[in-house]
Amino acid sequence: LADIVPFISFVSFFALVCGRPSLNTRIVGGEAAPPGSWPWQVSLHISKHFCGGSLINDQWVLTAAHCVESFWNSPNNVSAYLGRQSQEESNPNEVNRRASNITIHPDYNSSTVDNDIALIRLSEPVNFTSYISPVCLAASDSTFYSGVESWVTGWGNIGTFVEAQIVGNGQCRCDYSDLGYISITDNMICAGFQEGGKGPCFGDSGGPLVSKQGDRWIQAGVVSFGVGCAKPFFPAVYARVSQYNEWINSHITRNQPGFITFKSNGSESDFNVSCTKPTFDPVIVNISEGTTKHNLISPFSTGFTWP
């Protein structure tokens, strides 16, 4: 025992407990998640839900910068609901906390949407339960190859949670090159299906994109932006969590989140990508009235105007 104590002392407690939801026993893409399936999911409110987030330790939430950039100097206006299952029905397992501090990445650029990531400190810690617990975060040496299975969760217009596949940055740059005014940087990670039909929508911004490794769920991305909602050939774009390992730890100096290295199997096929789009009939997705008007790049938050 004496031999392992020095090692344990350097391991964050949250690296031992994160990403292990005790009630997540099955995955059914696109359907409502059973209570407790995603215990790190956070609902951010200003009178009503406007963005998502993820609990990363007992007092900090990770979200998108564009969700909270208007409130960094008035954080008490933002409430975080944890353990919430539904936006319409009662939630006996939830707790809520006011935000006491909002930290936006210093290099966040609202025009390019680069570094779209922010931290929220809660007014007081939360107790972990089967319905409230932290997610693991992808460490800086993580690799997410094209085709890695992932899931995005939230209360947006398309569903509670859906499956997606990681799309390599090379392919993603090709997909977005037609727009001419957005650049996919190394600080971003893309996920979706080229035929469309599954992905985040308005109200999902700030929420987590997670992948499973062994018995751990590891957050790869933070919902940032896209073209419409799950449109063919345009995967959703996320802030790449592994790029912010050092930045997050520089602000959370006590009870640091659990950073876990995610390693993809095989080799990265994205290196051989050519900028051509396959031809097939795209899946037409029916989404709630109004969202189909957002044909250009849009944040997946609600109630705010994109700069």
Secondary structure, DSSP 8 states (H G I E B T S, - for coil): -TTTHHHHTTS-HHHHHTT--TT-----TTS---TTSSTTEEEEESSSEEEEEEE-SSSEEEE-HHHHTTSTT-GGG-EEEES---SSS--TT-EEEEEEEEEE-TT-BTTTTBT--EEEEESS-----SS----EEE-TT----TT-EEEEESSSSS-SEEEEEEE-HHHHHHHHHTTSS----TTEEEEE-TT---S--TT-TT-EEEEEETTEEEEEEEEEEEETTT-TT--EEEEEGGGGHHHHHHH--SS---EE----SS--GGGG--S----S--------TTGGG--SEEES-SS----
